[in-house]
Amino acid sequence: MFIKMDNLKKILEVLNDLIRINKDREAGYSKISRDLTPAEHNLRSAFERKAQESRNNISQLEHIAEELNEQLPGDYSEEIDGHEKDRFGRIYRMWSEVKDFFTGKDRSSVLKSCSDGEEKAKACYENALNEVELPRDIYSLIDAQKTSLDASKREITELAKLTN
């Protein structure tokens, strides 16, 4: 698959932003899962599934990013691996406004925060799909992950209804 150099750099930035978002999401769900009481096992298992979902997303996105990174000439690759990688892209900045969404102690505020976070993550994915021209296979992967976030949002909404 041939991708123009400028577009390749943009795609890598988008992928790195989605990786960061999923790392934050995984850390948040793992933390909140650990904070739940044994009586809240239904929430714990749901949050553990969401953390695992993010770990899977990270793995898939990192695999694609590594493949694309190999297409970069040495000087461009070093630029991406160096200071460029530490710079946050627009999609991640959009997410970082709510990355600490796992707040609150009672179940209803936790679930509300999680629902808001899932909505924001979904919006970040939608922006990623529109940010840059993506090859079909990458578009399909990001779209599938976004669809999974839609399902996650619905599950969180249902759990919130059950706890009220």
Secondary structure, 3 states (H helix, E strand, C coil): CCCCHHHHHHHHHHHHHHHHHHHHHHHHHHHHHHHCCHHHHHHHHHHHHHHHHHHHHHHHHHHHHHHHHCCCCHHHHHHHHHHHHHCCCHHHHHHHCCCCCCCCCCHHHHHHHHHHHHHHHHHHHHHHHHHCCCCHHHHHHHHHHHHHHHHHHHHHHHHHHHHC
